[in-house]
Amino acid sequence: MASRADSIASNMSLANFSKATELRQRIWFTIGALIVFRFLSFVPLPGVNPLILETLYDQTRGGILDLFNTFSGGSLERMSLIALGVMPYITASIVVQMASALHPTLAALKKEGATGRQKLNQYTRYGTVFLCVIQGWFLAAGLESFGAQSGLQAVVNPGYMFRVGAVISLVGGTMFLLWLGEQITSRGIGNGVSLIIMAGIVAQFPTFVSNLFEGGRTGSISLGLIVGFAIMVVVLILVISFVERAQRRLLIQYPKRATQNGVMQADRSHLPLKLNTAGVIPPIFASSLLLLPLTITQFAGAPTGEEGAGGFAQSLLFYLQPGEWIYLTLYALGIIFFCFFYTAVVFNPEETADNLKKNGGFIPGIRPGKRTADYLEYVLTRITVVGALYLAIVCVLPEYVIRQTGLPLFLGGTSLLIVVNVTVDTISQVQSHLLAHQYGDLIKKAKLKGRKR
């Protein structure tokens, strides 16, 4: 039988949405903040020639810069004030999260509740500033030497003044994005940082669609290929939506407790284990490591010579091109490895078993303590195998199709994962606000009836 909450959720309509004034305000605030983000992506760094930079960037496509450029909504390609995007914050948060699982002092902070989380967030911001300074300095230095072999200079007045100004601008742009993301989280709808990343990816959809249809109009891309790719994207979206919400629920039972009426009652609950506990972190890590040598070589200049180190470097770069079988194999293996590694970091079976034991909960048929921890690790390993294979297929399949068909696409499996995950999470929050609004109306009606009596 459906619960009261399920019945209310099934009756949600646009009429109920129009009555939720607070939800509308939150949505409008989120849209306005994302518009500000898009405007900032077109403000270039001082001292950079945008026209020459566009020409030089076209010569270095295929490296790790394409990945960062996708997440920043094209800001890196235009070398805007927010060229680094929120990737330094993502990296710093992952490092702090891993360190809190391995370092005893940070692990103790994590267990202190809100105060400990505030301290860890402060460390994450410090790490973000540090990474922004390092990445901004190397990015500015790389811009000065960028295109030296072709005789083009993207920087108008190279020197230390340009580098210092670029670092200050890039750090300020990234920190402003973090502040904007926090404002969206508190005053808008959804997770602010995730929505900023998704907005950057979605902003390139019109260019992608226009290139696709322009290829169909000119005959360079067949109609069957366009239809087949559209079907593949729809199927991948459905698979991602299904698997990302899939859970393995472990029954948790608590001992019988006496109620006010003297009846002994046993409580039951569930421990949800997501099929994909690692999220989108494994594809990002794996692709970043694989594309790093290609990016360094593109900035430093292609190696010459058919023998010795030059020939080996050329062969390595050829096989590490996105879509090559060695790249796809290493990409899939990297995703599987980081999936197990990051899952082990974010979920601790021993800690979960200790918490259950302290609260008097247990899994039926499993002895509390070490046996419960071993059982949780056994179940988690089994579902992580399925989750890792799912991630590898979803991320490798678009890369293989793009390489084999030669489609002018940027839409990879990682981008698709981020867009679908953030969209599903945002829709869930919208439904939660609507559900809370309808419960508020029911409470008000009940109070009014009580007063009449």
Secondary structure, DSSP 8 states (H G I E B T S, - for coil): ---HHHHHHHT--HHHHHH-HHHHHHHHHHHHHHHHHHHHTT-B-TTB-HHHHHHHHHTTTTSHHHHHHHHTTTHHHHTBTTTTTTHHHHHHHHHHHHHHHH-HHHHHHHTTTHHHHHHHHHHHHHHHHHHHHHHHHHHHHHHHHTTTTTT--SBSS-SHHHHHHHHHHHHHHHHHHHHHHHHHHHHSSS-HHHHHHHHHHHTTHHHHHHHHHHHHHHTSS-HHHHHHHHHHHHHHHHHHHHHHT-EEEEEEEEEEEE-TTS-EEEEEEEEEEES-SSTTHHHHHHHHHHHHHHHHHHHH-----SSHHHHHHHHHHHHTSTTSHHHHHHHHHHHHHHHHHHHHHH--HHHHHHHHHHTT-B-TTS-TTHHHHHHHHHHHHHHHHHHHHHHHHHHHHHHHHHHHHT------HHHHHHHHHHHHHHHHHHHHHHHHHHHHHHHHHHHHHHHH-
